[in-house]
Amino acid sequence: MQSEFLTQGEVCLMLRISRPMLAKWRDNGVGPSWVNLDGKIRYMRTELAIWLSRQVTGGEKELIEAAEEFREWLMERLVYGPPPLSAERVAELLAEMNRINEIDRIKKNNAPSKETAS
């Protein structure tokens, strides 16, 4: 289960910025809102998402939302590792592997032999 709070490092990875830049934003009051929990700076996921959505201008909003979803997916993989595969996904992967193997078999059977190629 993912935490509602993000560390400075997690936010920097998600936004692809340095810690000094995040600190500068915080000091200038222009970055995402943050809280001090037991002397540690934390960012709420929901507040970060709201702040990000307000940074978007023009027709870039969908692209930024997709990038944010990808960053979230990537952070989950970095922090928690890959999720277990469902039985349905395993079946899909096996079917794809069998399809590729069948294509390779057909190609091999239809390839000209070395004797006929000469």
Buried (B, 14 or more C-beta within 10 A) or exposed (E): EEEEBBBBEBBBBBBEBEEEEBBEBBEEEEBBEBEEEEEEBBBBBEBBBEBBEEEBEEEEEEEBBEBBEEBBEEBEEEEEEEEEEEEEEEEEEEEEEEEEEEEEEEEEEEEEEEEEEE
